[in-house]
């Protein structure tokens, strides 16, 4: 993976002695590189949610409001929000709504 210059990004920080000075998301110990490694490896929403620890934030970005995936002439129903909720429920989380 090519090295990017994160010095101008206000959402990340590099602090000597914190995760060996690696670029991390501000006020966390989550290395920015880890996000890209997971994306490149094809990690699924389910896998990322299962890796999260109490207090972690999982950001699902991309499709947004779309409720299906289209491949040529085929439309497959898929909603990231429903998929994430189902995974959380299998882990014992319950929604208030």
One Martini backbone bead per residue (centre of mass of N, CA, C, O) as a GRO file, in nm:
protein
   97
    1UNK     BB    1   0.096   0.036   0.023
    2UNK     BB    2   0.072   0.352  -0.009
    3UNK     BB    3   0.192   0.645   0.113
    4UNK     BB    4   0.032   0.889   0.295
    5UNK     BB    5  -0.046   1.233   0.359
    6UNK     BB    6  -0.190   1.320   0.684
    7UNK     BB    7  -0.111   1.619   0.789
    8UNK     BB    8  -0.393   1.769   0.665
    9UNK     BB    9  -0.573   1.587   0.852
   10UNK     BB   10  -0.805   1.645   1.118
   11UNK     BB   11  -0.891   1.324   1.182
   12UNK     BB   12  -0.583   1.293   1.244
   13UNK     BB   13  -0.295   1.139   1.423
   14UNK     BB   14   0.053   1.180   1.548
   15UNK     BB   15   0.186   1.014   1.838
   16UNK     BB   16   0.428   0.975   2.030
   17UNK     BB   17   0.366   0.654   2.181
   18UNK     BB   18   0.116   0.615   1.987
   19UNK     BB   19   0.120   0.357   1.810
   20UNK     BB   20   0.420   0.426   1.720
   21UNK     BB   21   0.319   0.696   1.553
   22UNK     BB   22   0.081   0.635   1.408
   23UNK     BB   23  -0.182   0.686   1.218
   24UNK     BB   24  -0.476   0.812   1.375
   25UNK     BB   25  -0.766   0.854   1.496
   26UNK     BB   26  -0.880   1.089   1.666
   27UNK     BB   27  -0.892   0.986   1.996
   28UNK     BB   28  -0.743   0.714   1.920
   29UNK     BB   29  -0.606   0.367   1.830
   30UNK     BB   30  -0.684   0.379   1.520
   31UNK     BB   31  -0.551   0.285   1.241
   32UNK     BB   32  -0.572   0.392   0.925
   33UNK     BB   33  -0.447   0.145   0.776
   34UNK     BB   34  -0.658  -0.067   0.870
   35UNK     BB   35  -0.888   0.019   0.691
   36UNK     BB   36  -0.744  -0.043   0.420
   37UNK     BB   37  -0.680  -0.338   0.474
   38UNK     BB   38  -0.977  -0.429   0.499
   39UNK     BB   39  -1.067  -0.339   0.219
   40UNK     BB   40  -0.856  -0.501   0.051
   41UNK     BB   41  -0.959  -0.783   0.188
   42UNK     BB   42  -1.286  -0.774   0.199
   43UNK     BB   43  -1.439  -0.683   0.431
   44UNK     BB   44  -1.716  -0.718   0.618
   45UNK     BB   45  -1.955  -0.600   0.812
   46UNK     BB   46  -1.962  -0.839   1.000
   47UNK     BB   47  -1.655  -0.848   1.066
   48UNK     BB   48  -1.626  -0.562   1.181
   49UNK     BB   49  -1.833  -0.582   1.408
   50UNK     BB   50  -1.693  -0.832   1.549
   51UNK     BB   51  -1.421  -0.660   1.611
   52UNK     BB   52  -1.558  -0.486   1.792
   53UNK     BB   53  -1.551  -0.290   2.077
   54UNK     BB   54  -1.627  -0.144   2.342
   55UNK     BB   55  -1.654   0.198   2.220
   56UNK     BB   56  -1.666   0.158   1.937
   57UNK     BB   57  -1.665   0.267   1.595
   58UNK     BB   58  -1.881   0.205   1.316
   59UNK     BB   59  -1.830   0.277   0.974
   60UNK     BB   60  -2.080   0.305   0.717
   61UNK     BB   61  -1.977   0.364   0.386
   62UNK     BB   62  -2.150   0.461   0.058
   63UNK     BB   63  -2.458   0.377  -0.019
   64UNK     BB   64  -2.668   0.456   0.191
   65UNK     BB   65  -2.994   0.472   0.058
   66UNK     BB   66  -2.949   0.214  -0.071
   67UNK     BB   67  -3.142  -0.117  -0.135
   68UNK     BB   68  -2.935  -0.206  -0.368
   69UNK     BB   69  -2.782  -0.413  -0.621
   70UNK     BB   70  -2.625  -0.360  -0.941
   71UNK     BB   71  -2.598  -0.609  -1.218
   72UNK     BB   72  -2.669  -0.505  -1.486
   73UNK     BB   73  -2.982  -0.689  -1.498
   74UNK     BB   74  -2.940  -0.706  -1.180
   75UNK     BB   75  -3.133  -0.707  -0.870
   76UNK     BB   76  -3.019  -0.675  -0.528
   77UNK     BB   77  -3.118  -0.694  -0.223
   78UNK     BB   78  -2.955  -0.429  -0.016
   79UNK     BB   79  -2.898  -0.323   0.330
   80UNK     BB   80  -2.676  -0.207   0.546
   81UNK     BB   81  -2.861  -0.154   0.791
   82UNK     BB   82  -2.987  -0.437   0.811
   83UNK     BB   83  -2.727  -0.600   0.825
   84UNK     BB   84  -2.614  -0.466   1.082
   85UNK     BB   85  -2.853  -0.527   1.268
   86UNK     BB   86  -2.842  -0.837   1.245
   87UNK     BB   87  -2.559  -0.866   1.360
   88UNK     BB   88  -2.612  -0.729   1.632
   89UNK     BB   89  -2.840  -0.925   1.723
   90UNK     BB   90  -2.652  -1.182   1.731
   91UNK     BB   91  -2.484  -1.019   1.974
   92UNK     BB   92  -2.741  -0.887   2.162
   93UNK     BB   93  -2.856  -0.648   2.028
   94UNK     BB   94  -3.103  -0.385   2.093
   95UNK     BB   95  -3.349  -0.202   1.976
   96UNK     BB   96  -3.576   0.072   2.047
   97UNK     BB   97  -3.745   0.051   1.750
   0.00000   0.00000   0.00000
